[in-house]
Amino acid sequence: MTAVATATTAAAPARRRSRKNYWLSALAIVLSFIVFVVPFLFMVLTALKDRGQASELDFSWPTNLQFVQNFQEVIEARDYMLIIAFINSIILTVASVAILVVLSAMVAYVLQRRKSRWNGLINFLVLAGLIMPPAIVPTIWVLQALGLFSTMPGLILVEVAFGLSFCILLFRAFIATIPKDLDEAAIIDGASPTRLFFRVIFPLLRSVIITVIVVQAVAIFNDFQNPLYFLPGDANATVQLTIYNFTSQFATAYNLLFMNILLITIPPLVMFLFFNRQIVSGMTAGGVKG
């Protein structure tokens, strides 16, 4: 009887903890639904309404479904500006992410493997890139001096500069878990530094590369501030700037505005749904040193 009572007493705290974890999980699910799913449903419903019902901005089912009409009007607005914006955003995102992946991986490898008296200063500069806010006016002056203001290459360099610090920290944390024996073995086999990095180290960074690609692609694709300041002009518009197409001081076509937002939300959402597990594994890859 004493043993049974002891086991029952010991199991009681475990049951309380399990019950507490259950309610915390349920609360987290409800809050996530309210914060993320409800606004998305409101956006979808508003995008399906006509202009009169959409102007009421209420959470109701559309009485007159106008998906095709709204979609067509958004696509054709301002001489197919949304299609041009998608092309510009894809070019900007692909070029910026490609440079970020290769450059940040190389910098992180050198910082992790080669110790020198400059490492402290370089680490400070990398962290400063995360802490210090971007300076808009000086950056415009620099781009104008280089002849890159209001050009796609100039904006690509800006996006790379703003995302470089975060990517370096991710790659460096993972490279720290890779044994140096691989480097030494490749050097003994006659591999050059470039071949050592691209043939031995870079393929091992797959999980972090996927994380950097998805996170930075979504951030750059959804960027509103940098294209607004550094790439002005309708011909250079990116997808986020097309939101201006349907807003004005006196009247706003909320059905077209939310249809536009829905169309530019789908690509990042699909990326997160497909690569969610890879993002988590890449973010935590350097957490435990092997």
Long-range contacts (C-beta under 8 A, 24 or more apart in sequence): 43-258, 43-261, 43-262, 43-265, 44-258, 44-262, 46-254, 46-255, 46-258, 47-255, 47-258, 47-259, 47-261, 47-262, 48-255, 49-255, 50-255, 51-253, 51-254, 51-255, 51-256, 53-255, 54-253, 54-254, 54-255, 54-258, 55-252, 55-254, 57-254, 66-255, 70-255, 70-256, 70-259, 71-259, 71-263, 73-256, 74-245, 74-246, 74-256, 74-259, 74-260, 74-263, 77-242, 77-245, 77-246, 77-256, 78-234, 78-245, 81-234, 81-237, 81-242, 81-245, 82-239, 82-242, 82-245, 82-260, 82-263, 84-235, 84-237, 85-237, 85-238, 85-239, 85-241, 85-242, 86-239, 88-152, 88-236, 88-237, 88-238, 89-221, 89-238, 89-239, 89-240, 91-152, 92-152, 92-155, 92-156, 92-159, 92-220, 92-221, 92-227, 92-238, 93-217, 93-220, 93-221, 95-152, 95-156, 96-156, 96-159, 96-160, 96-163, 96-216, 96-220, 97-212, 97-213, 97-216, 97-217, 97-220, 99-156, 99-160, 100-159, 100-160, 100-163, 100-164, 100-167, 100-212, 100-216, 101-167, 101-209, 101-212, 101-213, 103-160, 103-164, 104-164, 104-167, 104-168, 104-170, 104-171, 104-212, 105-167, 105-171, 105-197, 105-202, 105-205, 105-209, 106-197, 107-164, 107-168, 107-171, 108-167, 108-168, 108-169, 108-170, 108-171, 108-172, 108-175, 109-171, 109-175, 109-197, 109-201, 111-168, 111-172, 112-172, 112-175, 112-176, 113-175, 113-180, 113-183, 126-165, 126-168, 126-169, 127-165, 128-165, 129-161, 129-162, 129-164, 129-165, 130-165, 130-166, 130-169, 134-162, 136-229, 139-229, 139-230, 140-229, 140-230, 143-230, 149-230, 150-230, 150-231, 150-232, 150-233, 150-236, 151-231, 152-231, 152-236, 154-230, 154-231, 155-226, 155-227, 155-230, 155-231, 158-226, 158-230, 159-220, 159-223, 159-226, 162-226, 163-216, 163-219, 163-220, 167-212, 167-216, 170-208, 170-211, 170-212, 170-282, 170-283, 170-286, 171-205, 171-208, 171-212, 172-286, 173-285, 173-286, 173-287, 174-205, 174-207, 174-208, 174-282, 174-285, 174-286, 175-201, 175-205, 175-286, 176-286, 176-289, 177-285, 177-286, 177-288, 177-289, 177-290, 178-204, 179-290, 207-278, 207-281, 207-282, 207-285, 208-282, 208-285, 208-286, 209-282, 210-275, 210-278, 210-279, 210-282, 211-278, 211-279, 211-281, 211-282, 211-283, 211-285, 212-282, 214-271, 214-272, 214-275, 214-278, 214-279, 215-279, 217-268, 217-271, 218-268, 218-271, 218-272, 221-267, 221-268, 222-264, 222-268, 239-264, 240-264
